[in-house]
Amino acid sequence: MDGKHMQIGEVAARTELSLRTIRHYEETGLVIPSARSQGGFRLYTETDVTRLMVIRRMKPLGFTLDQMRDLLDATDRLDGDAPLGPEEREALLERVRAYRQAAAEQVEKLRVQLSRAEDFAATLSDRLEQPSSAGTGTSAD
């Protein structure tokens, strides 16, 4: 990190999150601005943006705010300067592995949903491409 601070508008543009959403994540304690300007504006770093991107990626997979907080806590502790014993480190890694597995399961569910949606759209396209039987005295039944 180069120490550069960004205001919330730049962070919103980079993360494609609304200002309101970023403020909500601050209120829930998921992402706290690294600093404040003299005028009281929130100032964020690349690390803060990275946290927001983790949250943004977890949300559509159905993770709760508590789960997001738990994963961020585990990764913060793994990345932190405080020494970790081998058992504590392994427990934290196991938490991260569990989230990875849950994410993979959600991705597979979404793939199935997407496939079904694509099949449905293709069915509708096929239906629209069929010649109309209206007025010919024939029935589709």
Contacts in CASP RR format, 6 or more apart in sequence:
PFRMAT RR
TARGET T0000
AUTHOR 0000-0000-0000
METHOD contacts of the structure
MODEL  1
MDGKHMQIGEVAARTELSLRTIRHYEETGLVIPSARSQGGFRLYTETDVT
RLMVIRRMKPLGFTLDQMRDLLDATDRLDGDAPLGPEEREALLERVRAYR
QAAAEQVEKLRVQLSRAEDFAATLSDRLEQPSSAGTGTSAD
1 45 0 8 1.000
1 46 0 8 1.000
1 47 0 8 1.000
2 46 0 8 1.000
3 45 0 8 1.000
3 46 0 8 1.000
4 45 0 8 1.000
4 46 0 8 1.000
5 34 0 8 1.000
5 35 0 8 1.000
5 43 0 8 1.000
5 44 0 8 1.000
5 45 0 8 1.000
6 14 0 8 1.000
6 43 0 8 1.000
6 44 0 8 1.000
6 45 0 8 1.000
6 49 0 8 1.000
7 37 0 8 1.000
7 41 0 8 1.000
7 42 0 8 1.000
7 43 0 8 1.000
7 44 0 8 1.000
8 19 0 8 1.000
8 22 0 8 1.000
8 23 0 8 1.000
8 33 0 8 1.000
8 41 0 8 1.000
8 42 0 8 1.000
8 44 0 8 1.000
9 19 0 8 1.000
10 44 0 8 1.000
11 17 0 8 1.000
11 22 0 8 1.000
11 44 0 8 1.000
11 48 0 8 1.000
11 49 0 8 1.000
11 52 0 8 1.000
12 18 0 8 1.000
12 19 0 8 1.000
12 22 0 8 1.000
14 49 0 8 1.000
15 22 0 8 1.000
15 49 0 8 1.000
15 52 0 8 1.000
15 53 0 8 1.000
15 56 0 8 1.000
16 56 0 8 1.000
17 52 0 8 1.000
17 56 0 8 1.000
22 31 0 8 1.000
22 52 0 8 1.000
25 31 0 8 1.000
25 52 0 8 1.000
25 55 0 8 1.000
26 32 0 8 1.000
26 33 0 8 1.000
26 42 0 8 1.000
28 65 0 8 1.000
28 69 0 8 1.000
29 69 0 8 1.000
30 51 0 8 1.000
30 55 0 8 1.000
30 65 0 8 1.000
30 68 0 8 1.000
30 69 0 8 1.000
30 72 0 8 1.000
31 44 0 8 1.000
31 48 0 8 1.000
31 51 0 8 1.000
31 52 0 8 1.000
31 55 0 8 1.000
32 48 0 8 1.000
33 42 0 8 1.000
33 43 0 8 1.000
33 44 0 8 1.000
33 48 0 8 1.000
34 43 0 8 1.000
34 44 0 8 1.000
34 45 0 8 1.000
34 47 0 8 1.000
34 48 0 8 1.000
35 43 0 8 1.000
35 45 0 8 1.000
36 42 0 8 1.000
36 43 0 8 1.000
37 43 0 8 1.000
51 72 0 8 1.000
54 68 0 8 1.000
54 71 0 8 1.000
54 72 0 8 1.000
54 75 0 8 1.000
55 68 0 8 1.000
55 72 0 8 1.000
58 67 0 8 1.000
58 68 0 8 1.000
58 71 0 8 1.000
58 103 0 8 1.000
59 68 0 8 1.000
61 102 0 8 1.000
61 103 0 8 1.000
61 106 0 8 1.000
61 107 0 8 1.000
61 110 0 8 1.000
62 106 0 8 1.000
63 71 0 8 1.000
63 99 0 8 1.000
63 102 0 8 1.000
67 99 0 8 1.000
70 95 0 8 1.000
71 95 0 8 1.000
71 96 0 8 1.000
71 99 0 8 1.000
74 92 0 8 1.000
74 95 0 8 1.000
74 96 0 8 1.000
75 96 0 8 1.000
77 84 0 8 1.000
77 92 0 8 1.000
78 84 0 8 1.000
78 89 0 8 1.000
78 92 0 8 1.000
78 93 0 8 1.000
78 96 0 8 1.000
84 92 0 8 1.000
133 139 0 8 1.000
133 140 0 8 1.000
END
